[in-house]
Amino acid sequence: MAAKDQRPITEEITVAGSDLVDKVKGLIQQGSVRRLVVRRPTGESLLEIPLNVGLGVAGALTLMAPVLAALGAMAALVAQFRIEIERDPDAPKVLPKAGKGDQPPD
């Protein structure tokens, strides 16, 4: 089956307001997340964050800084959140970090 025909994997987790920003940062760093939807426990959508799988983690976190600040403000007001996570089925769950052995020879 071609990658275009595969549906994204969706899961939902519940996090405390104090852990919201750290959890979102961790999900962005995983690299396989296409989209995050932050919801109240009632199901009302507060924020949708589309992510590009090809975007580097450092670049994503830099571009997401204002969004993460807004999440921090919301976390102070609401005790619990639900995060809907949409993942790319073909992408690795964690991007490999470059090590000494990954560098091309001189």
N, C-alpha and C positions, 0 to 999 in steps of 0.2 A: 504494500500500500504506500502511496506517495505521501510525503510529509504534509502536503497541502490538504490531503483528505482526512488527516487525523484531527480529532477534536482535542482542544486543550483539556488538561486535567484540572478540575476545580475541587478545592477543599475549603473548609471554613474552620477557623479557630477562634477561641474566646480569650481575650487578654485583659488584664487589669489596666486601668488608665495610666498608672505609674510605669508600666512596662511597654506601653504602646510604641513610643519612638524607637526604643532599642529593638523591639521585635520587627518593626518595619525596616530599620537599617539592616538587620540580619537577613531578612527576606530579600532585600535588594542585592545584598552581597552574594546570595546563592547563585544568581545568574540565570536560573531557569524560569523565573517569574515574569510573566507577560503583563499582568495587571493585578493591582490590589484595590479592593473596595473596602473602605472602613465604614462600619455601620454601628448604629446604636443597638442595644439589646432588643429593641422593638423591631429591628429590621430596616429602619430608615437609613438611607445612604447619606453619609456625611461628606465623603471624599472618595473620588475615584482617581487612581494613579496608574496611568498607562506607562509601561516600561518597554524599552526596546532591548531585546536579548543581545543584540550586537554592541550595545553601548557598554563601555568599560565601567567597572564598579566605581572607581574613583570619580569618573565623569558623572555617573548617575547620582552619586551622593552629593557632588558639588551642585549639580543642577537642581537637586531635590531639597537643598538647604531651606528655602522659604517654606516648602510644603512640610518639612519636618518641624519647623518652628510653629507652624499652624497646628500640627498634630500635638505638639507639646502644650499649646494653649487649650486645645480641646480636652486633652487628657486631664488637665487640672479641673475641668468642669464636670466630667462624666466619669463614673467609677469603673465602668466596664464597657468593652468594645468587642464587636465581632469583626474579624478580618476575613474577607473572601479572597482566596488566592487562586489565580488562574495561571497554570504552568504550561510551558511548551513541552509536549511529550518527548521530543527528540533531543532537547538540550540537556547537558549534564546538570546534576543538582548543585554541584559546587564547582566553580571554575578553578582549574589548577593554577597554583602560583609558580612563577618562574624561579627556578633554583639554579645552582651552579651548573648542573648537568644539562640544563635546557638552553644554555647559551651556545651560539654557533662557534665552531673553532676559528681561531685567528688565521 
